[in-house]
Amino acid sequence: MEQLLEIKELKVQFFTKRGVVPAVDGINLTIGKGQIAGIVGESGCGKSVTAMAILRLLQSPGKITGGEILLNGEDLLKMSDSEIRNIRGNKISMIFQEPMTSLNPVYTVGKQVSEACILHQNLSKAQAKERSLDIFRQVGIPEAEKRFDAYPHQLSGGLRQRIMIGMALICKPMLMIADEPTTALDVTIEAQILYLMKEMQNQTGASIMMITHNLGVVAELCEYVYVMYAGKIMEAAKVHEIFKNTAHPYTFGLLNSIPRLTENKERLYTIKGMVPNLLKLPKGCRFSPRCNKVMEVCTKSQPDLYEVGENHYASCFLYGNSGG
């Protein structure tokens, strides 16, 4: 598969008064053209920071301190501010977690969506409005003309999220980054939004980076998945491999934590311990204090990503030369 996005040894650090926080620590990932890839992990693992680094939207005290982010072979980190502004919303768009914090409350949604067309595609106001109405209809917004003049607070959560998807699609981007786009929605609306995203992706051929903590969303939408923990990638595989042949103990813990209707358990499975403080990371593997398969080597050095199957990798000494 031809690669669209390649992230190589990306490092993002936050320089705080208490010390340097390695929020993303040397990760590698690729997304192919037309592929939907998922990034999964607990809160604070570095998923959203990775997304913000791609768009170069990190704010102080955050800073990209190493690595490359290649879009069609061009390094986004070497681009000027004006060049990256032309990329944002045009070649790479983002669907945020909570539309009410992303949409400006004092402008109509139509004006906000049209703005991208006027800025990136040099359309007139009338042409931009027509294009916006077309995209509203594509994403299933009823009475598109009426909604065009509505303010964000006048729309339901589901409609606001459809507006965000429309805004992300309007300039026909190569890559859409979806940062937990269904977290604030109920399950029936969530299903509609996931179906809509899949349909839109099929129609446009865009690649999608789906950031989520919900493995159900991954199973429904993604083709390939990266499992992150404490700024590192723990496992990477095709979706069916992650579920069928789970390799990393952390991924195994995440999957076992999902309640199943076929099992009658009084207590749900939980991963022991807490996510580590990034200012006080454990020596060796970052998951070792919580791992039920920990070995002596795990507490001394960080494992590489070892190949455990076809296009399936795990950062675990169980599969490396130092393992048992």
C-alpha positions in Angstrom: 0.0 0.0 0.0 1.3 3.5 -0.9 2.0 5.5 2.2 0.4 8.9 2.8 1.6 9.7 6.3 4.8 8.5 7.8 5.9 9.5 11.4 9.5 8.6 12.2 10.9 8.7 15.7 8.6 11.5 16.7 9.4 13.1 20.1 7.2 15.7 21.8 8.2 17.1 25.2 6.5 19.5 27.6 9.0 21.7 29.5 7.3 22.4 32.8 8.5 23.8 36.1 8.5 20.3 37.6 10.6 18.9 34.8 10.5 17.6 31.2 7.4 15.5 30.3 8.1 13.0 27.4 4.5 13.0 26.1 5.4 11.3 22.8 8.7 9.4 23.0 10.1 8.2 19.7 7.1 6.7 18.0 6.9 5.4 14.4 3.6 4.9 12.5 2.4 5.0 8.9 -1.1 5.5 7.3 -1.6 4.3 3.8 -3.6 6.1 1.1 -7.3 5.4 1.6 -6.6 3.6 4.9 -8.4 4.0 8.3 -5.9 3.6 11.1 -6.7 3.7 14.8 -4.6 4.9 17.7 -5.8 3.4 21.0 -4.9 3.9 24.6 -5.8 5.3 28.0 -6.1 9.0 28.7 -2.7 10.6 28.8 -0.9 8.1 26.6 0.0 10.7 23.9 -2.8 10.1 21.3 -4.0 13.7 21.0 -0.5 15.1 21.4 0.5 13.1 18.3 -2.4 14.6 16.3 -1.6 18.1 17.4 2.1 17.6 16.4 1.0 16.5 12.9 -0.9 19.8 12.5 1.8 21.7 14.4 -0.7 23.1 16.8 1.2 22.4 20.0 1.3 25.3 22.4 3.9 26.2 25.0 5.3 24.5 27.0 4.9 21.7 24.4 7.6 21.3 21.7 8.5 18.8 19.0 12.1 17.9 19.9 12.8 15.2 17.3 11.7 13.1 14.4 10.0 13.5 11.1 6.3 13.8 10.0 6.1 13.1 6.2 3.0 13.8 4.2 3.5 12.3 0.7 7.2 12.5 1.4 7.3 16.1 2.5 8.4 16.8 6.1 5.7 19.0 7.8 8.2 19.9 10.5 10.4 21.7 7.9 7.6 23.8 6.4 7.2 27.5 7.1 4.2 28.8 9.1 2.5 29.9 5.9 3.1 26.5 4.2 1.6 24.6 7.2 -1.4 27.0 7.3 -2.1 25.9 3.7 -2.0 22.3 4.8 -4.3 22.6 7.8 -8.0 22.3 6.9 -7.0 21.7 3.3 -4.8 18.6 2.9 -5.2 17.6 6.6 -8.4 18.3 8.5 -9.4 17.5 12.1 -12.6 16.4 13.7 -12.5 17.3 17.4 -13.9 15.5 20.4 -16.4 18.1 21.5 -17.9 20.3 18.8 -19.1 23.0 21.2 -15.6 23.8 22.1 -14.4 23.8 18.5 -17.3 25.8 16.8 -17.3 29.5 17.5 -20.6 30.3 19.4 -21.0 33.8 17.9 -20.9 32.8 14.2 -23.4 30.6 12.3 -22.3 27.2 11.4 -22.7 28.0 7.7 -20.3 30.9 8.0 -17.7 28.8 9.7 -17.9 26.0 7.2 -17.8 28.4 4.2 -14.7 30.1 5.6 -12.6 27.1 4.7 -13.7 27.2 1.1 -13.1 30.9 0.8 -9.6 30.6 2.4 -8.3 27.5 0.7 -10.2 27.2 -2.6 -10.6 30.9 -3.5 -14.4 30.6 -3.9 -16.7 33.6 -3.7 -19.2 33.8 -0.7 -22.0 32.6 -2.9 -20.0 29.6 -4.3 -18.8 28.8 -0.8 -22.4 28.8 0.5 -23.4 26.4 -2.3 -20.5 24.1 -1.6 -21.3 24.2 2.1 -25.0 23.3 1.5 -23.9 20.4 -0.7 -21.6 19.0 2.0 -24.4 19.5 4.6 -26.7 17.3 2.5 -23.9 14.7 2.0 -23.4 14.3 5.7 -27.1 13.9 6.3 -28.1 17.2 7.8 -31.9 17.8 7.3 -33.1 21.2 6.1 -29.6 22.2 5.1 -30.6 25.8 4.2 -32.2 26.3 7.6 -29.2 24.8 9.5 -26.8 26.9 7.5 -28.0 30.0 9.4 -28.1 28.3 12.8 -25.7 28.9 15.6 -24.0 25.9 17.3 -26.1 26.1 20.5 -29.3 25.7 18.4 -28.2 22.3 17.1 -28.2 18.9 18.8 -24.9 17.1 19.6 -25.3 14.7 16.7 -25.9 17.6 14.2 -23.0 19.6 15.6 -20.7 16.5 15.0 -22.1 16.2 11.4 -21.2 19.9 10.9 -17.7 19.1 12.1 -17.4 16.2 9.7 -18.7 18.4 6.9 -16.1 21.1 7.8 -13.4 18.5 7.8 -14.5 17.2 4.3 -15.3 20.4 2.5 -11.8 20.9 1.1 -11.4 17.3 0.1 -8.4 16.5 2.4 -6.0 13.7 1.9 -6.0 12.9 5.7 -8.7 13.4 8.3 -7.7 13.2 12.0 -10.7 12.2 14.2 -9.9 12.8 17.9 -12.5 10.7 19.7 -15.3 12.2 17.6 -18.1 10.1 19.3 -17.2 10.4 23.0 -19.8 13.0 23.8 -22.6 11.2 21.9 -25.1 8.5 22.9 -24.7 5.0 21.4 -27.3 5.3 18.7 -25.9 8.7 17.4 -22.4 7.2 17.8 -23.4 4.4 15.4 -24.8 6.9 12.9 -21.6 9.0 13.0 -19.3 6.0 12.6 -21.4 4.8 9.6 -21.3 8.3 8.1 -17.5 8.5 8.5 -17.1 5.2 6.8 -19.4 6.2 3.9 -17.6 9.6 3.5 -14.3 7.8 3.5 -15.5 5.4 0.8 -16.7 8.3 -1.3 -13.7 10.6 -1.0 -10.9 8.1 -0.7 -9.4 10.1 2.2 -7.3 8.4 4.9 -8.5 8.6 8.5 -6.5 8.6 11.7 -9.0 7.6 14.4 -8.0 8.5 17.9 -10.0 6.6 20.5 -10.0 4.7 23.8 -12.9 2.6 22.6 -11.9 -0.7 21.1 -15.5 -1.2 19.8 -15.0 1.9 17.5 -11.7 0.4 16.3 -13.3 -2.9 15.5 -16.1 -1.1 13.6 -14.1 1.3 11.6 -10.3 0.7 11.4 -8.1 -1.5 9.3 -4.9 -1.1 11.2 -4.4 -0.2 14.9 -1.6 1.3 17.0 -1.8 0.7 20.8 -0.1 3.5 22.8 0.9 3.6 26.4 2.8 6.4 28.2 4.1 8.0 25.0 5.2 4.7 23.4 3.6 2.3 20.9 3.1 -1.0 22.6 1.6 -3.0 19.7 0.7 -2.5 16.1 -1.2 -4.8 13.9 -4.2 -5.3 11.5 -7.4 -5.0 13.5 -8.4 -8.7 13.2 -4.9 -9.6 14.5 -5.2 -7.4 17.5 -8.4 -9.2 18.5 -7.5 -12.7 17.4 -3.8 -12.9 18.3 -3.2 -10.3 21.0 0.5 -10.1 21.7 1.2 -7.4 24.3 0.0 -7.9 27.9 -1.3 -4.3 27.9 -3.5 -4.9 24.8 -4.6 -8.1 26.4 -5.7 -6.1 29.5 -7.6 -3.6 27.5 -9.5 -6.3 25.6 -10.3 -8.2 28.8 -11.7 -5.0 30.4 -14.5 -4.9 27.8 -17.8 -6.3 29.3 -19.2 -9.2 27.3 -22.9 -10.3 27.3 -21.9 -13.9 27.0 -20.0 -13.9 30.3 -21.6 -13.8 33.7 -19.0 -12.2 35.9 -19.6 -10.3 39.1 -16.5 -8.1 38.6 -15.0 -6.7 35.4 -11.3 -7.4 34.7 -9.1 -4.5 35.5 -5.4 -3.7 34.8 -3.7 -3.4 38.2 -2.0 -0.1 39.2 -2.1 3.3 37.6 -0.8 4.9 34.4 2.7 6.2 35.4 3.5 9.8 36.0 5.5 10.9 32.9 7.8 12.9 35.2 8.7 9.7 37.1 8.7 6.9 34.6 9.7 3.4 35.7 13.1 2.1 34.4 12.8 -0.3 31.6 9.4 -1.1 30.0 6.9 1.5 31.0 4.2 -1.1 31.5 6.3 -3.4 33.7 4.9 -2.2 37.1 1.4 -3.2 36.0 2.3 -6.3 33.9 1.3 -9.8 35.0 4.1 -11.3 32.8 6.9 -9.1 34.0 10.5 -10.5 33.9 13.7 -9.2 35.4 14.8 -7.8 32.0 11.6 -5.7 31.8 12.6 -3.6 34.8 16.0 -2.8 33.3 15.6 -1.9 29.7 13.0 -0.7 27.2 12.1 -3.4 24.6 12.1 -2.7 20.9 9.1 -3.3 18.6 9.5 -7.0 17.7 7.8 -8.6 14.8 5.4 -11.3 16.1 3.5 -12.0 12.9 2.8 -10.6 9.4 2.8 -6.8 9.8 2.2 -7.4 13.6 4.6 -5.9 16.1 4.8 -5.8 19.9 7.1 -3.9 22.3 7.6 -6.8 24.7 10.6 -9.0 25.7 8.3 -12.0 25.5 9.0 -11.9 21.7 12.6 -10.5 21.8 16.0 -12.1 22.2 16.1 -11.2 25.8 12.7 -12.9 26.6 12.0 -16.3 27.9 
